[in-house]
């Protein structure tokens, strides 16, 4: 693959005097390596550019773009351009992280925003690089494909006149067979080695290793396949996420999603009708050892249905690596947490709120923040309607060590429900959820709320399941039990099988283009004046680590059966042969 | 395969730890033995020069004499033809074949720019004592690799899962891969003993960092890793890492040897001293370049496959096969960097030292992906256990 760009110094003096020989031109075509024609351009392009006009400039630009040097630079730029996306938070990965970054960096954030650094992989500059790269690639691959088709359709090129000039060469004289027999034997031997063989006059010309170029073209064409599949999935795919509490159900339409990410051709109307109910969420954790608390198993037991009828259900288990496939969509288990159940009564004693509230896990032991919002129905002891908000920290296994609570606040020491507890602050006033601004379900907006106080101290309770407290305004709050929730991602990735197919083809192509060696072998046999047969073998391989010398030797050896070397005919000194003293032709 | 409830076998876990420390001790001894070989080999200048002369003249005893297709007994009786091939590095191979009539001989001649480069004589410099040290070093390396392999297997037995579930295990297993590659090449009679010193050094550094910085007790895996893709995707990444390290060594040595060769060609008087002495014993720059290319080109399809396997796993675990997670991104960057190298090496004006520099960059990208991203960047691949 590497011996393109040979310079004049590397050639023998004999060659330098003459023009490029036919075999050298053949050799250059043989290589499957990309050729850097930048030197050529520097000579003809720059000089001729002044008078070439618009079309000339276009042609010149095209040649620049499709040159190997440009492709290399574009490749390098592509890897460089991918770097910032891994260092700067990306909107596609986590809008929350981007928001946090923006609030933290007042000077940097606007600059990043302008440069598109929060969405690197869809930014204009990243797109420009890979589009140029693919155009450059197309400009290289298309002509090469035609060229290769031409090579396949024509016979291997004729034998060069001076085989001795080729990189690997062997010759001997034989009295054992005439030239015709020798050539026939060579042809058989080469065919047995699966060379493509053709006769050209007094010689045999053969070639092998076409799979190298096939692999090369297949690999590069597969890259286009991958690009198309990727674009297709971006245009026609989509996903949504939803938190489902144990015992609750979800049906696949936009209104049910917490977050829905459509694409150009995938909107809420394209969602297939199905639904599922989270029957139970199960998790287990390491109970001892240095990695205590690490999860060992998560699974969501669901019952799902196709269409709109939720009565005909099937049971399924969704695990982290085992999504549930329903009607072209995949349901993934992506997160989980706890949902404490609260019961709130108003001053009259009516139950006005009773249900689970999902809490957002903050650490690996699932210390979670909760916001219980009682929107309506609460009437205080004065007879006034108000809204109640409870902000809490839920701990599945509450820390009991006073020293650590003093420094870290209430926190969990184990992710499972060994000793659940919730620390609650109670507020009354306006929850602010009628203002129209989107609110987090995990946070309480206390801007328009007043914290309940008792003797001037904020009212704070630590509750275990079954415990409750009385609000100063007459109502009661009871922490009745704990349920679990699971977060599901429902995704549709059309075209992923095409991406897989293309990528597998790319690997196959790579293997062909890197490990197959393309080479030619010529055999010439002529009858000399003294009646002996002069056999000449020459080999040419233009790709890396081809064992052409060894191959030629094996062929020479096998030919001995037909045309054994005459002991007197050839000198033993390889240097003289190398210098070109071949037997007379 | 993944018994979530299976208990950790602490006996095997502690055996594994002991084996890792033993492997480190033996790697250290091997490293010292290689260092001694290079040091004492340097003293035997005369032996080396004569060996080099012998190599240049092409009259050295053939490295391998393969007798083709007929037994030696037959060959002794009947007339034979000998076909002699000069191999890369200067050695020759002679193939013989009995023939019916008179016997002659055929030389396969390699000419011009394709002429085989002449390699240095090796670390021992032809000195017998140094050579013995080198052989001891090779034996020690083999032992260390076996201990290392044993440690990895014991880990797997103790935790009932593939022993590459966190950065500690990944690093240990990667040193095994690099070591096995080296020992395997030696077993295949490839002349790669020059790789021994940097290889044992890398294994020592890798294992040292693993036990001090990344150590994680043998434990079960988090649910995210409960997949058979752990066998395929992570072991692929690991094998690539071990092999790419060897490819990287070859590229570095090619670079320094190439500098040395061109300096020597300019002014041989300048190329003296202990450095030149070491350089002279290395294989030819062209040979080192070929090794670097062979290893890196061999790994490239495997790395491609590793990324694809990861993408398939990602689709099963996270909902999409490619989401530009930091580890995905750096795997892509590494892939493009190696693609750059493969193209550059085939392009006039880029091959040689420039292409070698691309190998350095590409391998640095690999290392950053395996370690930097795991430690410093928060992504979905956060299984390092550090």
Interface residues (C-beta under 8 A of the other chain):
Chain A: X1 X2 X3 X4 X5 X6 X10 X11 X12 X33 X34 X35 X36 X38 X39 X68 X69 X71 X72 X75 X76 X78 X79 X82 X83 X85 X86 X87 X90 X92 X93 X120 X121 X165 X166 X167 X168 X169 X170 X171 X172 X173 X175 X176 X230 X233 X237 X239 X284 X286 X289 X290 X291 X294 X295 X296 X297 X298 X319 X320 X321 X322 X323 X330 X332 X334 X489 X491 X493 X496 X499 X500 X503 X504 X506 X507 X510 X511 X514 X537 X544 X545 X549 X550 X552 X553 X554 X556 X557 X558 X560 X561 X564 X565 X566 X567 X568 X569 X570 X572 X574 X577 X578
Chain B: X4 X5 X8 X58 X68 X81 X83 X84 X85 X86 X87 X93 X95 X97 X99 X100 X101 X102 X103 X104 X105 X106 X107 X108 X109 X110 X111 X112 X113 X114 X216 X217 X219 X220 X221 X222 X223 X224 X226 X227 X229 X290 X293 X294 X297 X298 X300 X301 X304 X305 X308 X311 X312 X313 X315 X316 X317 X318 X319 X320 X321 X322 X323 X324 X325 X326 X329 X330 X332 X333 X336 X337 X339 X340 X342 X343 X344 X345 X346 X347 X348 X349 X350 X351 X365 X373 X377 X379 X385
